[in-house]
Amino acid sequence: MPAQDTLTVAVRVKPGASRDRVGGRFDGPHGPALVIAVHDPAVDGRATEAARRALAGALGVRPATVSLRAGAASRDKLFLVDRPGPGLPEVLRRLRDGSAE
């Protein structure tokens, strides 16, 4: 089976949080989504950019490999991760479904 070129990650962004945090599940319009709370406000794309960077950090990938696919003006977003490693879907599942710390 060939390796995936991209991994799509559904995300629910909570702007204006006291600190950045990645983890938890939200059942949104794109299915089970990873919750990302960011300190940045939802102004001029700042929360989206903070969420993109937080997602990259949580998944252990370079921010340049994470891009927004849908939801620029919404709390419910789809991000794409280019060339995800074989363990990335499991890392995502642990962050979203709570079996991680």
Biopython code that builds the backbone (N, CA, C, O; Angstrom):
import numpy as np
from Bio.PDB.StructureBuilder import StructureBuilder

atoms = [
    (1, "MET", "N", (0.843, -1.181, 0.000)),
    (1, "MET", "CA", (0.000, 0.000, 0.000)),
    (1, "MET", "C", (0.885, 1.240, 0.000)),
    (1, "MET", "O", (1.782, 1.345, 0.837)),
    (2, "PRO", "N", (0.659, 2.185, -0.917)),
    (2, "PRO", "CA", (1.518, 3.368, -0.988)),
    (2, "PRO", "C", (1.286, 4.297, 0.198)),
    (2, "PRO", "O", (0.198, 4.334, 0.772)),
    (3, "ALA", "N", (2.326, 5.043, 0.554)),
    (3, "ALA", "CA", (2.220, 6.005, 1.653)),
    (3, "ALA", "C", (1.311, 7.155, 1.233)),
    (3, "ALA", "O", (1.249, 7.516, 0.057)),
    (4, "GLN", "N", (0.613, 7.721, 2.201)),
    (4, "GLN", "CA", (-0.243, 8.866, 1.919)),
    (4, "GLN", "C", (0.606, 10.088, 1.618)),
    (4, "GLN", "O", (1.635, 10.312, 2.255)),
    (5, "ASP", "N", (0.166, 10.884, 0.633)),
    (5, "ASP", "CA", (0.854, 12.136, 0.329)),
    (5, "ASP", "C", (0.450, 13.224, 1.312)),
    (5, "ASP", "O", (1.257, 14.086, 1.660)),
    (6, "THR", "N", (-0.820, 13.182, 1.764)),
    (6, "THR", "CA", (-1.294, 14.181, 2.718)),
    (6, "THR", "C", (-2.205, 13.520, 3.748)),
    (6, "THR", "O", (-2.803, 12.474, 3.496)),
    (7, "LEU", "N", (-2.293, 14.151, 4.898)),
    (7, "LEU", "CA", (-3.214, 13.743, 5.947)),
    (7, "LEU", "C", (-4.130, 14.931, 6.211)),
    (7, "LEU", "O", (-3.649, 16.030, 6.484)),
    (8, "THR", "N", (-5.444, 14.726, 6.134)),
    (8, "THR", "CA", (-6.399, 15.787, 6.415)),
    (8, "THR", "C", (-6.767, 15.735, 7.889)),
    (8, "THR", "O", (-7.115, 14.677, 8.413)),
    (9, "VAL", "N", (-6.688, 16.881, 8.553)),
    (9, "VAL", "CA", (-6.978, 16.959, 9.982)),
    (9, "VAL", "C", (-8.112, 17.960, 10.195)),
    (9, "VAL", "O", (-7.975, 19.141, 9.878)),
    (10, "ALA", "N", (-9.230, 17.479, 10.733)),
    (10, "ALA", "CA", (-10.332, 18.367, 11.106)),
    (10, "ALA", "C", (-10.005, 18.975, 12.458)),
    (10, "ALA", "O", (-9.576, 18.278, 13.378)),
    (11, "VAL", "N", (-10.213, 20.282, 12.570)),
    (11, "VAL", "CA", (-9.831, 21.020, 13.775)),
    (11, "VAL", "C", (-10.969, 21.948, 14.194)),
    (11, "VAL", "O", (-11.638, 22.546, 13.352)),
    (12, "ARG", "N", (-11.179, 22.060, 15.504)),
    (12, "ARG", "CA", (-12.075, 23.078, 16.075)),
    (12, "ARG", "C", (-11.180, 24.053, 16.823)),
    (12, "ARG", "O", (-10.510, 23.670, 17.782)),
    (13, "VAL", "N", (-11.162, 25.318, 16.392)),
    (13, "VAL", "CA", (-10.298, 26.323, 16.999)),
    (13, "VAL", "C", (-11.083, 27.108, 18.046)),
    (13, "VAL", "O", (-12.214, 27.534, 17.810)),
    (14, "LYS", "N", (-10.457, 27.285, 19.202)),
    (14, "LYS", "CA", (-11.031, 28.110, 20.272)),
    (14, "LYS", "C", (-10.088, 29.289, 20.496)),
    (14, "LYS", "O", (-9.119, 29.174, 21.246)),
    (15, "PRO", "N", (-10.370, 30.428, 19.847)),
    (15, "PRO", "CA", (-9.495, 31.600, 19.999)),
    (15, "PRO", "C", (-9.686, 32.276, 21.348)),
    (15, "PRO", "O", (-10.696, 32.076, 22.021)),
    (16, "GLY", "N", (-8.697, 33.081, 21.732)),
    (16, "GLY", "CA", (-8.799, 33.867, 22.949)),
    (16, "GLY", "C", (-8.603, 33.082, 24.231)),
    (16, "GLY", "O", (-9.014, 33.538, 25.298)),
    (17, "ALA", "N", (-7.985, 31.914, 24.154)),
    (17, "ALA", "CA", (-7.736, 31.099, 25.347)),
    (17, "ALA", "C", (-6.608, 31.716, 26.167)),
    (17, "ALA", "O", (-5.830, 32.523, 25.658)),
    (18, "SER", "N", (-6.525, 31.333, 27.435)),
    (18, "SER", "CA", (-5.467, 31.877, 28.287)),
    (18, "SER", "C", (-4.093, 31.371, 27.841)),
    (18, "SER", "O", (-3.085, 32.054, 28.022)),
    (19, "ARG", "N", (-4.061, 30.170, 27.258)),
    (19, "ARG", "CA", (-2.795, 29.651, 26.722)),
    (19, "ARG", "C", (-3.099, 28.690, 25.578)),
    (19, "ARG", "O", (-4.214, 28.181, 25.464)),
    (20, "ASP", "N", (-2.100, 28.448, 24.733)),
    (20, "ASP", "CA", (-2.281, 27.511, 23.623)),
    (20, "ASP", "C", (-2.338, 26.089, 24.166)),
    (20, "ASP", "O", (-1.561, 25.720, 25.047)),
    (21, "ARG", "N", (-3.262, 25.295, 23.634)),
    (21, "ARG", "CA", (-3.405, 23.914, 24.075)),
    (21, "ARG", "C", (-3.980, 23.087, 22.936)),
    (21, "ARG", "O", (-4.911, 23.521, 22.257)),
    (22, "VAL", "N", (-3.425, 21.886, 22.724)),
    (22, "VAL", "CA", (-3.914, 20.981, 21.688)),
    (22, "VAL", "C", (-4.368, 19.698, 22.360)),
    (22, "VAL", "O", (-3.596, 19.047, 23.063)),
    (23, "GLY", "N", (-5.620, 19.341, 22.140)),
    (23, "GLY", "CA", (-6.113, 18.085, 22.690)),
    (23, "GLY", "C", (-7.596, 18.146, 22.962)),
    (23, "GLY", "O", (-8.128, 19.182, 23.361)),
    (24, "GLY", "N", (-8.249, 17.044, 22.746)),
    (24, "GLY", "CA", (-9.681, 16.958, 22.956)),
    (24, "GLY", "C", (-10.413, 16.754, 21.641)),
    (24, "GLY", "O", (-9.845, 16.885, 20.557)),
    (25, "ARG", "N", (-11.685, 16.431, 21.774)),
    (25, "ARG", "CA", (-12.479, 16.083, 20.600)),
    (25, "ARG", "C", (-13.720, 16.958, 20.532)),
    (25, "ARG", "O", (-14.345, 17.259, 21.549)),
    (26, "PHE", "N", (-14.066, 17.361, 19.313)),
    (26, "PHE", "CA", (-15.291, 18.100, 19.046)),
    (26, "PHE", "C", (-15.928, 17.471, 17.822)),
    (26, "PHE", "O", (-15.294, 17.376, 16.771)),
    (27, "ASP", "N", (-17.177, 17.040, 17.947)),
    (27, "ASP", "CA", (-17.856, 16.448, 16.795)),
    (27, "ASP", "C", (-18.494, 17.571, 15.985)),
    (27, "ASP", "O", (-19.585, 18.045, 16.299)),
    (28, "GLY", "N", (-17.792, 17.979, 14.944)),
    (28, "GLY", "CA", (-18.209, 19.124, 14.135)),
    (28, "GLY", "C", (-18.648, 18.729, 12.744)),
    (28, "GLY", "O", (-18.881, 17.551, 12.474)),
    (29, "PRO", "N", (-18.764, 19.708, 11.855)),
    (29, "PRO", "CA", (-19.266, 19.455, 10.498)),
    (29, "PRO", "C", (-18.330, 18.596, 9.651)),
    (29, "PRO", "O", (-18.762, 18.018, 8.653)),
    (30, "HIS", "N", (-17.059, 18.502, 10.032)),
    (30, "HIS", "CA", (-16.104, 17.684, 9.276)),
    (30, "HIS", "C", (-15.856, 16.344, 9.959)),
    (30, "HIS", "O", (-14.902, 15.643, 9.623)),
    (31, "GLY", "N", (-16.718, 15.983, 10.923)),
    (31, "GLY", "CA", (-16.532, 14.744, 11.675)),
    (31, "GLY", "C", (-15.763, 15.022, 12.952)),
    (31, "GLY", "O", (-15.661, 16.173, 13.377)),
    (32, "PRO", "N", (-15.213, 13.966, 13.579)),
    (32, "PRO", "CA", (-14.468, 14.165, 14.830)),
    (32, "PRO", "C", (-13.279, 15.097, 14.602)),
    (32, "PRO", "O", (-12.410, 14.822, 13.775)),
    (33, "ALA", "N", (-13.254, 16.192, 15.340)),
    (33, "ALA", "CA", (-12.219, 17.205, 15.141)),
    (33, "ALA", "C", (-11.339, 17.314, 16.382)),
    (33, "ALA", "O", (-11.794, 17.103, 17.506)),
    (34, "LEU", "N", (-10.065, 17.648, 16.151)),
    (34, "LEU", "CA", (-9.115, 17.913, 17.219)),
    (34, "LEU", "C", (-9.336, 19.340, 17.709)),
    (34, "LEU", "O", (-9.412, 20.267, 16.902)),
    (35, "VAL", "N", (-9.438, 19.522, 19.020)),
    (35, "VAL", "CA", (-9.637, 20.859, 19.590)),
    (35, "VAL", "C", (-8.270, 21.525, 19.784)),
    (35, "VAL", "O", (-7.356, 20.946, 20.371)),
    (36, "ILE", "N", (-8.157, 22.753, 19.276)),
    (36, "ILE", "CA", (-6.947, 23.550, 19.461)),
    (36, "ILE", "C", (-7.359, 24.899, 20.033)),
    (36, "ILE", "O", (-8.024, 25.693, 19.368)),
    (37, "ALA", "N", (-6.957, 25.146, 21.274)),
    (37, "ALA", "CA", (-7.200, 26.445, 21.904)),
    (37, "ALA", "C", (-5.956, 27.298, 21.693)),
    (37, "ALA", "O", (-4.833, 26.852, 21.928)),
    (38, "VAL", "N", (-6.173, 28.536, 21.244)),
    (38, "VAL", "CA", (-5.047, 29.439, 20.995)),
    (38, "VAL", "C", (-5.288, 30.772, 21.696)),
    (38, "VAL", "O", (-6.427, 31.205, 21.870)),
    (39, "HIS", "N", (-4.206, 31.401, 22.088)),
    (39, "HIS", "CA", (-4.285, 32.695, 22.773)),
    (39, "HIS", "C", (-4.707, 33.799, 21.798)),
    (39, "HIS", "O", (-5.409, 34.734, 22.183)),
    (40, "ASP", "N", (-4.283, 33.690, 20.557)),
    (40, "ASP", "CA", (-4.548, 34.735, 19.567)),
    (40, "ASP", "C", (-6.044, 34.918, 19.332)),
    (40, "ASP", "O", (-6.803, 33.950, 19.373)),
    (41, "PRO", "N", (-6.473, 36.168, 19.085)),
    (41, "PRO", "CA", (-7.887, 36.415, 18.795)),
    (41, "PRO", "C", (-8.227, 36.031, 17.358)),
    (41, "PRO", "O", (-7.345, 35.867, 16.515)),
    (42, "ALA", "N", (-9.524, 35.893, 17.100)),
    (42, "ALA", "CA", (-9.992, 35.555, 15.750)),
    (42, "ALA", "C", (-10.078, 36.827, 14.909)),
    (42, "ALA", "O", (-11.161, 37.226, 14.481)),
    (43, "VAL", "N", (-8.929, 37.456, 14.677)),
    (43, "VAL", "CA", (-8.852, 38.704, 13.932)),
    (43, "VAL", "C", (-7.766, 38.567, 12.870)),
    (43, "VAL", "O", (-6.646, 38.154, 13.172)),
    (44, "ASP", "N", (-8.093, 38.911, 11.646)),
    (44, "ASP", "CA", (-7.112, 38.917, 10.546)),
    (44, "ASP", "C", (-6.367, 37.590, 10.394)),
    (44, "ASP", "O", (-5.189, 37.579, 10.036)),
    (45, "GLY", "N", (-7.040, 36.483, 10.660)),
    (45, "GLY", "CA", (-6.418, 35.173, 10.472)),
    (45, "GLY", "C", (-5.404, 34.790, 11.530)),
    (45, "GLY", "O", (-4.707, 33.786, 11.381)),
    (46, "ARG", "N", (-5.306, 35.578, 12.604)),
    (46, "ARG", "CA", (-4.279, 35.294, 13.620)),
    (46, "ARG", "C", (-4.540, 33.982, 14.352)),
    (46, "ARG", "O", (-3.605, 33.228, 14.620)),
    (47, "ALA", "N", (-5.805, 33.702, 14.677)),
    (47, "ALA", "CA", (-6.120, 32.444, 15.370)),
    (47, "ALA", "C", (-5.858, 31.246, 14.457)),
    (47, "ALA", "O", (-5.382, 30.207, 14.914)),
    (48, "THR", "N", (-6.164, 31.391, 13.182)),
    (48, "THR", "CA", (-5.915, 30.303, 12.222)),
    (48, "THR", "C", (-4.425, 30.003, 12.124)),
    (48, "THR", "O", (-4.019, 28.840, 12.137)),
    (49, "GLU", "N", (-3.615, 31.045, 12.028)),
    (49, "GLU", "CA", (-2.166, 30.860, 11.935)),
    (49, "GLU", "C", (-1.616, 30.246, 13.223)),
    (49, "GLU", "O", (-0.756, 29.367, 13.172)),
    (50, "ALA", "N", (-2.105, 30.702, 14.367)),
    (50, "ALA", "CA", (-1.663, 30.132, 15.640)),
    (50, "ALA", "C", (-2.062, 28.661, 15.735)),
    (50, "ALA", "O", (-1.295, 27.839, 16.235)),
    (51, "ALA", "N", (-3.257, 28.332, 15.257)),
    (51, "ALA", "CA", (-3.715, 26.946, 15.281)),
    (51, "ALA", "C", (-2.862, 26.074, 14.357)),
    (51, "ALA", "O", (-2.542, 24.934, 14.692)),
    (52, "ARG", "N", (-2.497, 26.616, 13.199)),
    (52, "ARG", "CA", (-1.652, 25.863, 12.252)),
    (52, "ARG", "C", (-0.312, 25.531, 12.897)),
    (52, "ARG", "O", (0.171, 24.404, 12.794)),
    (53, "ARG", "N", (0.280, 26.506, 13.553)),
    (53, "ARG", "CA", (1.573, 26.291, 14.207)),
    (53, "ARG", "C", (1.447, 25.339, 15.401)),
    (53, "ARG", "O", (2.311, 24.489, 15.616)),
    (54, "ALA", "N", (0.372, 25.484, 16.171)),
    (54, "ALA", "CA", (0.154, 24.603, 17.317)),
    (54, "ALA", "C", (-0.056, 23.161, 16.862)),
    (54, "ALA", "O", (0.441, 22.226, 17.490)),
    (55, "LEU", "N", (-0.793, 22.988, 15.770)),
    (55, "LEU", "CA", (-1.023, 21.648, 15.225)),
    (55, "LEU", "C", (0.299, 21.020, 14.790)),
    (55, "LEU", "O", (0.567, 19.855, 15.087)),
    (56, "ALA", "N", (1.117, 21.789, 14.090)),
    (56, "ALA", "CA", (2.418, 21.277, 13.646)),
    (56, "ALA", "C", (3.259, 20.853, 14.845)),
    (56, "ALA", "O", (3.879, 19.790, 14.829)),
    (57, "GLY", "N", (3.277, 21.685, 15.884)),
    (57, "GLY", "CA", (4.053, 21.363, 17.073)),
    (57, "GLY", "C", (3.555, 20.098, 17.756)),
    (57, "GLY", "O", (4.349, 19.255, 18.174)),
    (58, "ALA", "N", (2.241, 19.968, 17.867)),
    (58, "ALA", "CA", (1.666, 18.800, 18.543)),
    (58, "ALA", "C", (1.927, 17.514, 17.766)),
    (58, "ALA", "O", (2.102, 16.448, 18.355)),
    (59, "LEU", "N", (1.953, 17.623, 16.434)),
    (59, "LEU", "CA", (2.187, 16.444, 15.602)),
    (59, "LEU", "C", (3.677, 16.185, 15.378)),
    (59, "LEU", "O", (4.054, 15.140, 14.848)),
    (60, "GLY", "N", (4.521, 17.132, 15.782)),
    (60, "GLY", "CA", (5.960, 16.962, 15.618)),
    (60, "GLY", "C", (6.434, 17.108, 14.188)),
    (60, "GLY", "O", (7.383, 16.444, 13.771)),
    (61, "VAL", "N", (5.768, 17.988, 13.427)),
    (61, "VAL", "CA", (6.172, 18.240, 12.038)),
    (61, "VAL", "C", (6.511, 19.717, 11.884)),
    (61, "VAL", "O", (6.145, 20.539, 12.723)),
    (62, "ARG", "N", (7.210, 20.042, 10.809)),
    (62, "ARG", "CA", (7.548, 21.444, 10.537)),
    (62, "ARG", "C", (6.275, 22.219, 10.179)),
    (62, "ARG", "O", (5.425, 21.695, 9.459)),
    (63, "PRO", "N", (6.128, 23.458, 10.667)),
    (63, "PRO", "CA", (4.938, 24.242, 10.318)),
    (63, "PRO", "C", (4.722, 24.381, 8.809)),
    (63, "PRO", "O", (3.584, 24.488, 8.353)),
    (64, "ALA", "N", (5.805, 24.381, 8.038)),
    (64, "ALA", "CA", (5.680, 24.527, 6.589)),
    (64, "ALA", "C", (4.929, 23.359, 5.942)),
    (64, "ALA", "O", (4.425, 23.491, 4.827)),
    (65, "THR", "N", (4.853, 22.223, 6.631)),
    (65, "THR", "CA", (4.156, 21.063, 6.042)),
    (65, "THR", "C", (2.660, 21.079, 6.330)),
    (65, "THR", "O", (1.923, 20.226, 5.835)),
    (66, "VAL", "N", (2.202, 22.051, 7.135)),
    (66, "VAL", "CA", (0.784, 22.132, 7.498)),
    (66, "VAL", "C", (0.159, 23.327, 6.797)),
    (66, "VAL", "O", (0.662, 24.445, 6.902)),
    (67, "SER", "N", (-0.944, 23.093, 6.076)),
    (67, "SER", "CA", (-1.616, 24.187, 5.371)),
    (67, "SER", "C", (-3.125, 24.102, 5.594)),
    (67, "SER", "O", (-3.671, 23.030, 5.854)),
    (68, "LEU", "N", (-3.778, 25.248, 5.487)),
    (68, "LEU", "CA", (-5.227, 25.319, 5.642)),
    (68, "LEU", "C", (-5.898, 24.894, 4.347)),
    (68, "LEU", "O", (-5.569, 25.408, 3.278)),
    (69, "ARG", "N", (-6.831, 23.963, 4.432)),
    (69, "ARG", "CA", (-7.571, 23.527, 3.245)),
    (69, "ARG", "C", (-8.945, 24.178, 3.183)),
    (69, "ARG", "O", (-9.404, 24.552, 2.104)),
    (70, "ALA", "N", (-9.611, 24.319, 4.334)),
    (70, "ALA", "CA", (-10.957, 24.889, 4.353)),
    (70, "ALA", "C", (-11.228, 25.506, 5.711)),
    (70, "ALA", "O", (-10.684, 25.070, 6.725)),
    (71, "GLY", "N", (-12.081, 26.533, 5.721)),
    (71, "GLY", "CA", (-12.547, 27.098, 6.970)),
    (71, "GLY", "C", (-11.815, 28.338, 7.440)),
    (71, "GLY", "O", (-11.710, 28.568, 8.645)),
    (72, "ALA", "N", (-11.307, 29.143, 6.521)),
    (72, "ALA", "CA", (-10.539, 30.330, 6.917)),
    (72, "ALA", "C", (-11.322, 31.242, 7.857)),
    (72, "ALA", "O", (-10.737, 31.832, 8.766)),
    (73, "ALA", "N", (-12.629, 31.367, 7.657)),
    (73, "ALA", "CA", (-13.433, 32.284, 8.475)),
    (73, "ALA", "C", (-14.318, 31.537, 9.480)),
    (73, "ALA", "O", (-15.289, 32.094, 9.990)),
    (74, "SER", "N", (-13.983, 30.293, 9.756)),
    (74, "SER", "CA", (-14.798, 29.459, 10.638)),
    (74, "SER", "C", (-13.952, 28.901, 11.778)),
    (74, "SER", "O", (-12.729, 28.807, 11.669)),
    (75, "ARG", "N", (-14.612, 28.534, 12.868)),
    (75, "ARG", "CA", (-13.887, 27.837, 13.940)),
    (75, "ARG", "C", (-13.596, 26.394, 13.539)),
    (75, "ARG", "O", (-12.666, 25.778, 14.059)),
    (76, "ASP", "N", (-14.390, 25.855, 12.615)),
    (76, "ASP", "CA", (-14.201, 24.488, 12.131)),
    (76, "ASP", "C", (-13.363, 24.540, 10.862)),
    (76, "ASP", "O", (-13.783, 25.093, 9.846)),
    (77, "LYS", "N", (-12.167, 23.953, 10.937)),
    (77, "LYS", "CA", (-11.216, 24.047, 9.842)),
    (77, "LYS", "C", (-10.728, 22.672, 9.411)),
    (77, "LYS", "O", (-10.804, 21.706, 10.170)),
    (78, "LEU", "N", (-10.235, 22.599, 8.203)),
    (78, "LEU", "CA", (-9.530, 21.412, 7.724)),
    (78, "LEU", "C", (-8.111, 21.828, 7.380)),
    (78, "LEU", "O", (-7.897, 22.744, 6.586)),
    (79, "PHE", "N", (-7.142, 21.150, 7.983)),
    (79, "PHE", "CA", (-5.738, 21.374, 7.662)),
    (79, "PHE", "C", (-5.208, 20.160, 6.917)),
    (79, "PHE", "O", (-5.675, 19.040, 7.125)),
    (80, "LEU", "N", (-4.235, 20.387, 6.053)),
    (80, "LEU", "CA", (-3.537, 19.304, 5.365)),
    (80, "LEU", "C", (-2.113, 19.234, 5.884)),
    (80, "LEU", "O", (-1.445, 20.256, 6.039)),
    (81, "VAL", "N", (-1.650, 18.009, 6.154)),
    (81, "VAL", "CA", (-0.260, 17.782, 6.531)),
    (81, "VAL", "C", (0.401, 17.062, 5.362)),
    (81, "VAL", "O", (0.011, 15.948, 5.015)),
    (82, "ASP", "N", (1.404, 17.697, 4.753)),
    (82, "ASP", "CA", (2.114, 17.098, 3.617)),
    (82, "ASP", "C", (3.062, 15.999, 4.082)),
    (82, "ASP", "O", (3.755, 16.148, 5.089)),
    (83, "ARG", "N", (3.086, 14.913, 3.353)),
    (83, "ARG", "CA", (3.994, 13.784, 3.584)),
    (83, "ARG", "C", (4.037, 13.364, 5.053)),
    (83, "ARG", "O", (5.099, 13.384, 5.673)),
    (84, "PRO", "N", (2.881, 12.982, 5.611)),
    (84, "PRO", "CA", (2.875, 12.567, 7.020)),
    (84, "PRO", "C", (3.647, 11.267, 7.212)),
    (84, "PRO", "O", (3.627, 10.395, 6.344)),
    (85, "GLY", "N", (4.317, 11.142, 8.332)),
    (85, "GLY", "CA", (5.017, 9.907, 8.654)),
    (85, "GLY", "C", (4.011, 8.811, 8.979)),
    (85, "GLY", "O", (2.836, 9.097, 9.205)),
    (86, "PRO", "N", (4.457, 7.570, 9.003)),
    (86, "PRO", "CA", (3.532, 6.455, 9.229)),
    (86, "PRO", "C", (2.852, 6.466, 10.584)),
    (86, "PRO", "O", (1.762, 5.910, 10.724)),
    (87, "GLY", "N", (3.466, 7.085, 11.592)),
    (87, "GLY", "CA", (2.856, 7.105, 12.920)),
    (87, "GLY", "C", (1.944, 8.295, 13.173)),
    (87, "GLY", "O", (1.327, 8.385, 14.234)),
    (88, "LEU", "N", (1.852, 9.212, 12.212)),
    (88, "LEU", "CA", (1.103, 10.446, 12.446)),
    (88, "LEU", "C", (-0.390, 10.242, 12.694)),
    (88, "LEU", "O", (-0.939, 10.897, 13.580)),
    (89, "PRO", "N", (-1.073, 9.368, 11.956)),
    (89, "PRO", "CA", (-2.501, 9.159, 12.258)),
    (89, "PRO", "C", (-2.738, 8.691, 13.700)),
    (89, "PRO", "O", (-3.733, 9.071, 14.315)),
    (90, "GLU", "N", (-1.842, 7.879, 14.235)),
    (90, "GLU", "CA", (-1.996, 7.406, 15.619)),
    (90, "GLU", "C", (-1.756, 8.550, 16.617)),
    (90, "GLU", "O", (-2.467, 8.652, 17.617)),
    (91, "VAL", "N", (-0.766, 9.406, 16.355)),
    (91, "VAL", "CA", (-0.523, 10.570, 17.210)),
    (91, "VAL", "C", (-1.776, 11.456, 17.220)),
    (91, "VAL", "O", (-2.207, 11.921, 18.275)),
    (92, "LEU", "N", (-2.348, 11.683, 16.046)),
    (92, "LEU", "CA", (-3.559, 12.492, 15.933)),
    (92, "LEU", "C", (-4.700, 11.869, 16.732)),
    (92, "LEU", "O", (-5.410, 12.572, 17.450)),
    (93, "ARG", "N", (-4.878, 10.559, 16.611)),
    (93, "ARG", "CA", (-5.941, 9.872, 17.350)),
    (93, "ARG", "C", (-5.767, 10.027, 18.857)),
    (93, "ARG", "O", (-6.741, 10.257, 19.574)),
    (94, "ARG", "N", (-4.538, 9.903, 19.338)),
    (94, "ARG", "CA", (-4.290, 10.046, 20.780)),
    (94, "ARG", "C", (-4.597, 11.455, 21.264)),
    (94, "ARG", "O", (-5.191, 11.625, 22.329)),
    (95, "LEU", "N", (-4.199, 12.472, 20.493)),
    (95, "LEU", "CA", (-4.473, 13.845, 20.882)),
    (95, "LEU", "C", (-5.978, 14.116, 20.901)),
    (95, "LEU", "O", (-6.485, 14.772, 21.811)),
    (96, "ARG", "N", (-6.683, 13.609, 19.899)),
    (96, "ARG", "CA", (-8.106, 13.899, 19.738)),
    (96, "ARG", "C", (-8.956, 13.081, 20.706)),
    (96, "ARG", "O", (-9.917, 13.596, 21.278)),
    (97, "ASP", "N", (-8.608, 11.822, 20.889)),
    (97, "ASP", "CA", (-9.499, 10.920, 21.623)),
    (97, "ASP", "C", (-9.072, 10.691, 23.070)),
    (97, "ASP", "O", (-9.709, 9.927, 23.795)),
    (98, "GLY", "N", (-7.990, 11.353, 23.490)),
    (98, "GLY", "CA", (-7.690, 11.429, 24.899)),
    (98, "GLY", "C", (-6.909, 10.293, 25.530)),
    (98, "GLY", "O", (-6.814, 10.229, 26.756)),
    (99, "SER", "N", (-6.343, 9.388, 24.732)),
    (99, "SER", "CA", (-5.534, 8.332, 25.348)),
    (99, "SER", "C", (-4.103, 8.816, 25.573)),
    (99, "SER", "O", (-3.283, 8.093, 26.138)),
    (100, "ALA", "N", (-3.802, 10.039, 25.131)),
    (100, "ALA", "CA", (-2.493, 10.638, 25.408)),
    (100, "ALA", "C", (-2.597, 11.451, 26.695)),
    (100, "ALA", "O", (-3.691, 11.682, 27.209)),
    (101, "GLU", "N", (-1.455, 11.877, 27.204)),
    (101, "GLU", "CA", (-1.444, 12.688, 28.434)),
    (101, "GLU", "C", (-2.133, 14.011, 28.166)),
    (101, "GLU", "O", (-2.236, 14.846, 29.064)),
]
sb = StructureBuilder()
sb.init_structure("model")
sb.init_model(0)
sb.init_chain("A")
sb.init_seg("    ")
for serial, (resi, resn, name, xyz) in enumerate(atoms, 1):
    if name == "N":
        sb.init_residue(resn, " ", resi, " ")
    sb.init_atom(name, np.array(xyz, "f"), 0.0, 1.0, " ", f" {name:<3s}", serial, name[0])
structure = sb.get_structure()
